[in-house]
Amino acid sequence: MERGGWRATDLDAGFQCAGCGEWNNTSVDPSAGRRQEYVEDCQVCCKANVLRVYYDNAEHEYVITSELE
């Protein structure tokens, strides 16, 4: 770990598609900050999901929520 607890590499993560409900593998880039928002297509149904990523200080992990674009 680097100073401040940030890792230099992407972290494996996932999200549930807001359209079809299927689980999708993704990764979080900690260097992009503790709050992120971006669009990623579902790996199953191809619908665009708006992903909101935030770091939960109590749980010491990133949380991802999704909604259709």
Chimera marker file (.cmm) of the C-alpha trace (Angstrom):
<marker_set name="trace">
<marker id="1" x="0.000" y="0.000" z="0.000" r="1" g="1" b="0" radius="0.5"/>
<marker id="2" x="1.049" y="3.536" z="-0.660" r="1" g="1" b="0" radius="0.5"/>
<marker id="3" x="0.817" y="6.351" z="1.866" r="1" g="1" b="0" radius="0.5"/>
<marker id="4" x="-2.823" y="7.102" z="2.779" r="1" g="1" b="0" radius="0.5"/>
<marker id="5" x="-3.957" y="3.509" z="2.165" r="1" g="1" b="0" radius="0.5"/>
<marker id="6" x="-4.337" y="3.812" z="-1.629" r="1" g="1" b="0" radius="0.5"/>
<marker id="7" x="-3.217" y="0.960" z="-3.854" r="1" g="1" b="0" radius="0.5"/>
<marker id="8" x="-1.668" y="1.759" z="-7.211" r="1" g="1" b="0" radius="0.5"/>
<marker id="9" x="-3.504" y="-0.994" z="-9.104" r="1" g="1" b="0" radius="0.5"/>
<marker id="10" x="-7.143" y="-1.557" z="-10.029" r="1" g="1" b="0" radius="0.5"/>
<marker id="11" x="-9.314" y="-3.497" z="-7.590" r="1" g="1" b="0" radius="0.5"/>
<marker id="12" x="-11.539" y="-6.352" z="-8.749" r="1" g="1" b="0" radius="0.5"/>
<marker id="13" x="-15.207" y="-5.513" z="-8.185" r="1" g="1" b="0" radius="0.5"/>
<marker id="14" x="-18.656" y="-6.079" z="-9.622" r="1" g="1" b="0" radius="0.5"/>
<marker id="15" x="-22.132" y="-4.666" z="-10.061" r="1" g="1" b="0" radius="0.5"/>
<marker id="16" x="-25.631" y="-5.948" z="-10.732" r="1" g="1" b="0" radius="0.5"/>
<marker id="17" x="-27.072" y="-4.729" z="-14.036" r="1" g="1" b="0" radius="0.5"/>
<marker id="18" x="-30.000" y="-2.365" z="-13.467" r="1" g="1" b="0" radius="0.5"/>
<marker id="19" x="-31.671" y="-3.767" z="-16.593" r="1" g="1" b="0" radius="0.5"/>
<marker id="20" x="-31.413" y="-7.555" z="-16.519" r="1" g="1" b="0" radius="0.5"/>
<marker id="21" x="-30.151" y="-8.126" z="-12.949" r="1" g="1" b="0" radius="0.5"/>
<marker id="22" x="-27.107" y="-10.153" z="-14.005" r="1" g="1" b="0" radius="0.5"/>
<marker id="23" x="-23.814" y="-9.822" z="-12.140" r="1" g="1" b="0" radius="0.5"/>
<marker id="24" x="-20.975" y="-8.084" z="-14.031" r="1" g="1" b="0" radius="0.5"/>
<marker id="25" x="-17.269" y="-8.112" z="-13.250" r="1" g="1" b="0" radius="0.5"/>
<marker id="26" x="-15.495" y="-4.769" z="-13.314" r="1" g="1" b="0" radius="0.5"/>
<marker id="27" x="-12.650" y="-3.000" z="-11.556" r="1" g="1" b="0" radius="0.5"/>
<marker id="28" x="-12.243" y="0.184" z="-9.529" r="1" g="1" b="0" radius="0.5"/>
<marker id="29" x="-9.284" y="2.487" z="-10.098" r="1" g="1" b="0" radius="0.5"/>
<marker id="30" x="-8.459" y="3.893" z="-6.631" r="1" g="1" b="0" radius="0.5"/>
<marker id="31" x="-6.309" y="6.639" z="-8.168" r="1" g="1" b="0" radius="0.5"/>
<marker id="32" x="-9.529" y="8.153" z="-9.648" r="1" g="1" b="0" radius="0.5"/>
<marker id="33" x="-10.709" y="9.149" z="-6.173" r="1" g="1" b="0" radius="0.5"/>
<marker id="34" x="-13.111" y="8.012" z="-3.485" r="1" g="1" b="0" radius="0.5"/>
<marker id="35" x="-16.178" y="9.096" z="-5.512" r="1" g="1" b="0" radius="0.5"/>
<marker id="36" x="-16.505" y="8.161" z="-9.165" r="1" g="1" b="0" radius="0.5"/>
<marker id="37" x="-19.240" y="7.997" z="-11.782" r="1" g="1" b="0" radius="0.5"/>
<marker id="38" x="-19.006" y="6.420" z="-15.220" r="1" g="1" b="0" radius="0.5"/>
<marker id="39" x="-21.001" y="4.373" z="-17.743" r="1" g="1" b="0" radius="0.5"/>
<marker id="40" x="-20.327" y="0.691" z="-18.360" r="1" g="1" b="0" radius="0.5"/>
<marker id="41" x="-22.308" y="-1.676" z="-20.593" r="1" g="1" b="0" radius="0.5"/>
<marker id="42" x="-23.731" y="-4.875" z="-19.127" r="1" g="1" b="0" radius="0.5"/>
<marker id="43" x="-21.696" y="-7.896" z="-20.207" r="1" g="1" b="0" radius="0.5"/>
<marker id="44" x="-24.930" y="-9.898" z="-20.672" r="1" g="1" b="0" radius="0.5"/>
<marker id="45" x="-27.670" y="-7.624" z="-22.104" r="1" g="1" b="0" radius="0.5"/>
<marker id="46" x="-25.431" y="-4.754" z="-23.341" r="1" g="1" b="0" radius="0.5"/>
<marker id="47" x="-27.558" y="-2.039" z="-21.675" r="1" g="1" b="0" radius="0.5"/>
<marker id="48" x="-25.624" y="1.023" z="-20.480" r="1" g="1" b="0" radius="0.5"/>
<marker id="49" x="-25.389" y="1.278" z="-16.684" r="1" g="1" b="0" radius="0.5"/>
<marker id="50" x="-24.413" y="4.464" z="-14.872" r="1" g="1" b="0" radius="0.5"/>
<marker id="51" x="-22.110" y="3.278" z="-12.095" r="1" g="1" b="0" radius="0.5"/>
<marker id="52" x="-21.648" y="5.355" z="-8.977" r="1" g="1" b="0" radius="0.5"/>
<marker id="53" x="-18.653" y="4.277" z="-6.941" r="1" g="1" b="0" radius="0.5"/>
<marker id="54" x="-17.798" y="5.495" z="-3.471" r="1" g="1" b="0" radius="0.5"/>
<marker id="55" x="-15.427" y="4.428" z="-0.724" r="1" g="1" b="0" radius="0.5"/>
<marker id="56" x="-17.162" y="3.358" z="2.491" r="1" g="1" b="0" radius="0.5"/>
<marker id="57" x="-14.879" y="4.429" z="5.345" r="1" g="1" b="0" radius="0.5"/>
<marker id="58" x="-16.665" y="2.235" z="7.909" r="1" g="1" b="0" radius="0.5"/>
<marker id="59" x="-16.355" y="-0.938" z="5.811" r="1" g="1" b="0" radius="0.5"/>
<marker id="60" x="-12.999" y="-0.013" z="4.197" r="1" g="1" b="0" radius="0.5"/>
<marker id="61" x="-14.222" y="-0.960" z="0.744" r="1" g="1" b="0" radius="0.5"/>
<marker id="62" x="-15.671" y="0.501" z="-2.448" r="1" g="1" b="0" radius="0.5"/>
<marker id="63" x="-19.434" y="0.289" z="-3.032" r="1" g="1" b="0" radius="0.5"/>
<marker id="64" x="-20.920" y="0.339" z="-6.545" r="1" g="1" b="0" radius="0.5"/>
<marker id="65" x="-24.530" y="1.210" z="-7.378" r="1" g="1" b="0" radius="0.5"/>
<marker id="66" x="-26.006" y="1.079" z="-10.876" r="1" g="1" b="0" radius="0.5"/>
<marker id="67" x="-28.935" y="2.523" z="-12.797" r="1" g="1" b="0" radius="0.5"/>
<marker id="68" x="-29.798" y="2.478" z="-16.480" r="1" g="1" b="0" radius="0.5"/>
<marker id="69" x="-28.517" y="5.389" z="-18.520" r="1" g="1" b="0" radius="0.5"/>
<link id1="1" id2="2" r="1" g="1" b="0" radius="0.2"/>
<link id1="2" id2="3" r="1" g="1" b="0" radius="0.2"/>
<link id1="3" id2="4" r="1" g="1" b="0" radius="0.2"/>
<link id1="4" id2="5" r="1" g="1" b="0" radius="0.2"/>
<link id1="5" id2="6" r="1" g="1" b="0" radius="0.2"/>
<link id1="6" id2="7" r="1" g="1" b="0" radius="0.2"/>
<link id1="7" id2="8" r="1" g="1" b="0" radius="0.2"/>
<link id1="8" id2="9" r="1" g="1" b="0" radius="0.2"/>
<link id1="9" id2="10" r="1" g="1" b="0" radius="0.2"/>
<link id1="10" id2="11" r="1" g="1" b="0" radius="0.2"/>
<link id1="11" id2="12" r="1" g="1" b="0" radius="0.2"/>
<link id1="12" id2="13" r="1" g="1" b="0" radius="0.2"/>
<link id1="13" id2="14" r="1" g="1" b="0" radius="0.2"/>
<link id1="14" id2="15" r="1" g="1" b="0" radius="0.2"/>
<link id1="15" id2="16" r="1" g="1" b="0" radius="0.2"/>
<link id1="16" id2="17" r="1" g="1" b="0" radius="0.2"/>
<link id1="17" id2="18" r="1" g="1" b="0" radius="0.2"/>
<link id1="18" id2="19" r="1" g="1" b="0" radius="0.2"/>
<link id1="19" id2="20" r="1" g="1" b="0" radius="0.2"/>
<link id1="20" id2="21" r="1" g="1" b="0" radius="0.2"/>
<link id1="21" id2="22" r="1" g="1" b="0" radius="0.2"/>
<link id1="22" id2="23" r="1" g="1" b="0" radius="0.2"/>
<link id1="23" id2="24" r="1" g="1" b="0" radius="0.2"/>
<link id1="24" id2="25" r="1" g="1" b="0" radius="0.2"/>
<link id1="25" id2="26" r="1" g="1" b="0" radius="0.2"/>
<link id1="26" id2="27" r="1" g="1" b="0" radius="0.2"/>
<link id1="27" id2="28" r="1" g="1" b="0" radius="0.2"/>
<link id1="28" id2="29" r="1" g="1" b="0" radius="0.2"/>
<link id1="29" id2="30" r="1" g="1" b="0" radius="0.2"/>
<link id1="30" id2="31" r="1" g="1" b="0" radius="0.2"/>
<link id1="31" id2="32" r="1" g="1" b="0" radius="0.2"/>
<link id1="32" id2="33" r="1" g="1" b="0" radius="0.2"/>
<link id1="33" id2="34" r="1" g="1" b="0" radius="0.2"/>
<link id1="34" id2="35" r="1" g="1" b="0" radius="0.2"/>
<link id1="35" id2="36" r="1" g="1" b="0" radius="0.2"/>
<link id1="36" id2="37" r="1" g="1" b="0" radius="0.2"/>
<link id1="37" id2="38" r="1" g="1" b="0" radius="0.2"/>
<link id1="38" id2="39" r="1" g="1" b="0" radius="0.2"/>
<link id1="39" id2="40" r="1" g="1" b="0" radius="0.2"/>
<link id1="40" id2="41" r="1" g="1" b="0" radius="0.2"/>
<link id1="41" id2="42" r="1" g="1" b="0" radius="0.2"/>
<link id1="42" id2="43" r="1" g="1" b="0" radius="0.2"/>
<link id1="43" id2="44" r="1" g="1" b="0" radius="0.2"/>
<link id1="44" id2="45" r="1" g="1" b="0" radius="0.2"/>
<link id1="45" id2="46" r="1" g="1" b="0" radius="0.2"/>
<link id1="46" id2="47" r="1" g="1" b="0" radius="0.2"/>
<link id1="47" id2="48" r="1" g="1" b="0" radius="0.2"/>
<link id1="48" id2="49" r="1" g="1" b="0" radius="0.2"/>
<link id1="49" id2="50" r="1" g="1" b="0" radius="0.2"/>
<link id1="50" id2="51" r="1" g="1" b="0" radius="0.2"/>
<link id1="51" id2="52" r="1" g="1" b="0" radius="0.2"/>
<link id1="52" id2="53" r="1" g="1" b="0" radius="0.2"/>
<link id1="53" id2="54" r="1" g="1" b="0" radius="0.2"/>
<link id1="54" id2="55" r="1" g="1" b="0" radius="0.2"/>
<link id1="55" id2="56" r="1" g="1" b="0" radius="0.2"/>
<link id1="56" id2="57" r="1" g="1" b="0" radius="0.2"/>
<link id1="57" id2="58" r="1" g="1" b="0" radius="0.2"/>
<link id1="58" id2="59" r="1" g="1" b="0" radius="0.2"/>
<link id1="59" id2="60" r="1" g="1" b="0" radius="0.2"/>
<link id1="60" id2="61" r="1" g="1" b="0" radius="0.2"/>
<link id1="61" id2="62" r="1" g="1" b="0" radius="0.2"/>
<link id1="62" id2="63" r="1" g="1" b="0" radius="0.2"/>
<link id1="63" id2="64" r="1" g="1" b="0" radius="0.2"/>
<link id1="64" id2="65" r="1" g="1" b="0" radius="0.2"/>
<link id1="65" id2="66" r="1" g="1" b="0" radius="0.2"/>
<link id1="66" id2="67" r="1" g="1" b="0" radius="0.2"/>
<link id1="67" id2="68" r="1" g="1" b="0" radius="0.2"/>
<link id1="68" id2="69" r="1" g="1" b="0" radius="0.2"/>
</marker_set>
